Amino acid sequence: MTTPETQLLILSMRRMDLVNECEKLRLGSLAKGLYAIIMLAHTRRGPVCVRCALLRLNVAQFWLAPIERNAAEVVWMRAAYSMLLGAGPEIHGQDEVARDFAVS
């Protein structure tokens, strides 16, 4: 059974063209930190990590943070990847709707 969060992640991965509607997808949780949930997705192209920024941070107090921060992380990772000649995470997709991104 898929959860609503899993369904949202699958939709995000479809927008990133990482999976199609007919594809069997294996998902596993890697981490739920203060700022994001990181999932491991086994796709037809191979494994990728999908980072989903949390709007409400995982702390005791009610604390919101803009999920647009993921876009800045993608810019930084792409710059670092190109400057370090591929040493580091490679961006495989970015979802402007959910503000998620996929790396390996």
One Martini backbone bead per residue (centre of mass of N, CA, C, O) as a GRO file, in nm:
protein
  104
    1MET     BB    1   0.096   0.037   0.022
    2THR     BB    2   0.046   0.370  -0.041
    3THR     BB    3   0.128   0.675   0.041
    4PRO     BB    4   0.088   1.006   0.001
    5GLU     BB    5   0.394   1.063  -0.005
    6THR     BB    6   0.463   0.856  -0.223
    7GLN     BB    7   0.283   0.970  -0.446
    8LEU     BB    8   0.427   1.246  -0.458
    9LEU     BB    9   0.703   1.132  -0.534
   10ILE     BB   10   0.618   0.996  -0.798
   11LEU     BB   11   0.522   1.252  -0.938
   12SER     BB   12   0.793   1.394  -0.925
   13MET     BB   13   0.950   1.178  -1.089
   14ARG     BB   14   0.783   1.217  -1.345
   15ARG     BB   15   0.857   1.519  -1.390
   16MET     BB   16   1.175   1.421  -1.407
   17ASP     BB   17   1.189   1.156  -1.584
   18LEU     BB   18   1.245   0.875  -1.397
   19VAL     BB   19   0.944   0.776  -1.441
   20ASN     BB   20   0.678   0.571  -1.522
   21GLU     BB   21   0.359   0.441  -1.503
   22CYS     BB   22   0.465   0.124  -1.550
   23GLU     BB   23   0.669   0.132  -1.331
   24LYS     BB   24   0.855  -0.032  -1.111
   25LEU     BB   25   0.899   0.080  -0.770
   26ARG     BB   26   1.166   0.124  -0.541
   27LEU     BB   27   1.142   0.227  -0.200
   28GLY     BB   28   1.360   0.406   0.036
   29SER     BB   29   1.456   0.511   0.341
   30LEU     BB   30   1.730   0.708   0.453
   31ALA     BB   31   1.609   0.998   0.563
   32LYS     BB   32   1.499   1.202   0.855
   33GLY     BB   33   1.539   1.516   0.908
   34LEU     BB   34   1.510   1.844   0.975
   35TYR     BB   35   1.481   1.936   0.640
   36ALA     BB   36   1.453   1.628   0.522
   37ILE     BB   37   1.379   1.380   0.278
   38ILE     BB   38   1.540   1.067   0.195
   39MET     BB   39   1.525   0.876  -0.104
   40LEU     BB   40   1.536   0.555  -0.245
   41ALA     BB   41   1.545   0.492  -0.601
   42HIS     BB   42   1.455   0.229  -0.818
   43THR     BB   43   1.526   0.248  -1.151
   44ARG     BB   44   1.576   0.194  -1.486
   45ARG     BB   45   1.857   0.375  -1.449
   46GLY     BB   46   1.871   0.349  -1.145
   47PRO     BB   47   1.989   0.480  -0.866
   48VAL     BB   48   1.831   0.732  -0.653
   49CYS     BB   49   1.822   1.037  -0.481
   50VAL     BB   50   1.555   1.194  -0.301
   51ARG     BB   51   1.491   1.534  -0.222
   52CYS     BB   52   1.269   1.649   0.043
   53ALA     BB   53   1.155   1.925   0.153
   54LEU     BB   54   1.066   2.072   0.452
   55LEU     BB   55   0.843   2.291   0.572
   56ARG     BB   56   0.831   2.138   0.838
   57LEU     BB   57   1.030   2.107   1.077
   58ASN     BB   58   1.204   1.850   1.274
   59VAL     BB   59   1.076   1.990   1.550
   60ALA     BB   60   0.922   2.078   1.834
   61GLN     BB   61   0.870   2.330   1.707
   62PHE     BB   62   0.707   2.559   1.510
   63TRP     BB   63   0.880   2.538   1.188
   64LEU     BB   64   0.933   2.723   0.903
   65ALA     BB   65   1.050   2.656   0.558
   66PRO     BB   66   1.157   2.710   0.255
   67ILE     BB   67   1.159   2.490  -0.026
   68GLU     BB   68   1.336   2.667  -0.226
   69ARG     BB   69   1.621   2.579  -0.121
   70ASN     BB   70   1.670   2.347  -0.325
   71ALA     BB   71   1.756   2.523  -0.567
   72ALA     BB   72   2.025   2.618  -0.441
   73GLU     BB   73   2.148   2.334  -0.414
   74VAL     BB   74   2.151   2.267  -0.714
   75VAL     BB   75   2.336   2.492  -0.806
   76TRP     BB   76   2.574   2.411  -0.629
   77MET     BB   77   2.609   2.114  -0.728
   78ARG     BB   78   2.660   2.181  -1.025
   79ALA     BB   79   2.910   2.352  -0.980
   80ALA     BB   80   3.078   2.142  -0.826
   81TYR     BB   81   3.071   1.921  -1.043
   82SER     BB   82   3.216   2.091  -1.264
   83MET     BB   83   3.474   2.180  -1.098
   84LEU     BB   84   3.530   1.857  -1.005
   85LEU     BB   85   3.487   1.662  -1.243
   86GLY     BB   86   3.250   1.469  -1.100
   87ALA     BB   87   3.302   1.521  -0.794
   88GLY     BB   88   3.002   1.413  -0.696
   89PRO     BB   89   2.692   1.495  -0.723
   90GLU     BB   90   2.439   1.410  -0.955
   91ILE     BB   91   2.199   1.559  -1.140
   92HIS     BB   92   1.875   1.412  -1.260
   93GLY     BB   93   1.663   1.612  -1.115
   94GLN     BB   94   1.394   1.872  -1.121
   95ASP     BB   95   1.121   1.990  -0.920
   96GLU     BB   96   0.933   2.283  -0.934
   97VAL     BB   97   0.679   2.202  -0.775
   98ALA     BB   98   0.805   2.032  -0.515
   99ARG     BB   99   1.126   2.081  -0.483
  100ASP     BB  100   1.272   1.844  -0.594
  101PHE     BB  101   1.557   1.608  -0.605
  102ALA     BB  102   1.805   1.419  -0.801
  103VAL     BB  103   2.069   1.184  -0.708
  104SER     BB  104   2.421   1.012  -0.740
   0.00000   0.00000   0.00000
